[in-house]
Amino acid sequence: MNFQNIPFIDAVSQNQPGTIKISSDNQINFQSILEVDCTAVIDDPPMAQPPGSVLPLPRTTLTSPSRIIAEKDAVAAYKKQAPPVLQTGQINDLEKYMDDQLLSNPGGDHYYLDEQKVVSHPKDQESFWGRTGKDVSDAFSNINNFFKDLFFGSEIKYRDQNNQIQEAHQRGCIGSIVDFFKDLGSALSFGAWRPDGETAPQGVVKRAGFFFSKVKEAVLGDLVQGVFGSVIHMGEDIIFAGWNLVETIPDATIGNLKAGERLTTEIFDKGQVSLDYLTDILPGGDAWIRVHSADLKTLEPPILQNLNTPENNAKDSRWNYVRNTPFRKTIETVGSILMDIVSLKFLGKIELFSHERRNKT
């Protein structure tokens, strides 16, 4: 994360004490504000005291209106010159959702995922080659993620509880298949073979419990979340790679104008968020898994467990990489249920077996 430079003006060039200095771009200078504060506190220079005399108490002054204004100016100047992450400290649930989605896949115009930073005004995209180069780079990053998700998984970015961008690894398709057979073999051996390093179960009851636990992990964890989820991630990678390449057209044309550049960023960033949402609510997608998760220990059924989950949940990988705000819960729950209805209607129209045998004529 690169902090923006705070302009300081040489004290020799503006040597008027007690005044707030203004830089060439009308920015309030922090150094001059500090000088005003210092002159407001130190009214008189120290005077020499004769030997044996009692030193007078130091003089204090009440906070003057000018000092209050200077402090307000300092806060305003800091906020204006703060890095983009700090500028977006107070954001609503919709902005949190868009931020999470743009962090999960390359493509956002202000998102530099390799450097783990978000830039409010990217200087490199002020040029033709900077804008189109960012689009092509994001497209290749998504293609690279496709092959990673095909094998052992790719890296995603997310914000932690301190609003800092962190990196995590999501599972790949082939790696999940390998895990499935390992967990299934561990279950069928009733704990005699434990490739994950669990403690060996003792007794018939514990071995039976180990069997059902590993079967659940193999089916729900490895197949549904691992294989199905990674296949959806691979689809996202291909879709977003094409989306990034399409963005080069407006960036190379109307993007040469400021208004056109802003319009292109708004359309394609929001479009990527919308596409990500549609893939998340597919059966086996990240949002679909959260909505359909249940907790047998607390007897929380699907849907209800997700609704009761706090915004930040670092203990479960299903919720660890998103901010599960009320807005996210609402749209993901509604979308996943509608997707279930559509899927059931679609499957109901598929005739798995023919009702009649077709005779040759």
C-alpha positions, 0 to 999 in steps of 0.5 A: 500500500503506497501512501500519498506524499504529503507536500511540505513547503520550505520554511525559508521560502515562507518565513512568516510565523503564526500563519498557515501556509498554503501550497501551490495546489491550495493544500493546507500544509501540516508544518505550518499548522504545527507552527501556529500551534507552537506560537499559540502556546509559547507566548514569551521567551524564558527570562533569566531569574536571579539566583535564589528566586522562585521560578514563576509558574509557566504561563498557559493560554486558553485554546484560541478560535484560530487554534481550533480552526487550525486543528480542524484544518489538520484533520481535513487535510489528513483525510484528504491526503490519506491513502485510499484504504483509509478514505473508505473506512466508513462505507455502507453494506453495498460498498463492502459487497462490491469491494469484496467481489472485486478483491476476489477476482482480477478486473477492478480498475482501481484494484491492483491485486498483485500489489494488494492495494486499492488506488483511488486515482491510478496515475498509470491509467491516465494514458492509453497504454496504461488503461488497455495494459491493465485490462490485458493484464487482468485478463491474463491473470484470470486465465492463469487462475483458470489453470490453478483452479483446475489443478490445486487452487488459486489465490484470492484477496480479502479484507480482514477485521482490521480492513487490511487486504490479505491473501488466501488459497482456495481449493482446486478441482484435481486437488479436491478429487485427490482429497475426496479419495483420501477421506473416503479411504480413511472412512472405509478403513474406520481410522486405520489409515489417516492421511490427514493426521487425525488421532486414531479412534479407539473403540467401536463407537468412536470408529463409527463416529470417525467413519460418518465424519470422514464420509461427510467431509468427503461428500460435502467438503471435497465434492460439493465445496471442493470439486463443484466450487472449483468448477464454478471458479474456473467458469468465473475465470473464463468469463472475467478474462473475456470481460476484461478483454472486452473492456479494452475497446471502450478504454481505447476509445471513449476512455481517452476522455475523463467522462468516458473513462469514469463511465467505462470503469463504472459499467465494467466494475459493476458488471463484474460484481453482477457476474460474480453474484450470478456465479456465486448463487449457482448450486455449489457456488460460494454463496449457495454453500453459505445459504445451504449450510447447517450446524448440527451441533446448534441445530441451526437449519440451512438459511438460518445458520447463514442469517445468524452468522456475524459479519466477520467469522474467522473460524469458518472458511465459508465465511472467512473471506467475505463480510457477511453483512445484512445486505449480502445475506439478503441478496445471497439468500434470495438468489440461492433460493430462486436458483434452487427453484429454477434448478428443480424446474429444469431437472423436472423437465429432463426425461431420464428414461424414455416412456416408450420404446421406439420401434424401428420402422 
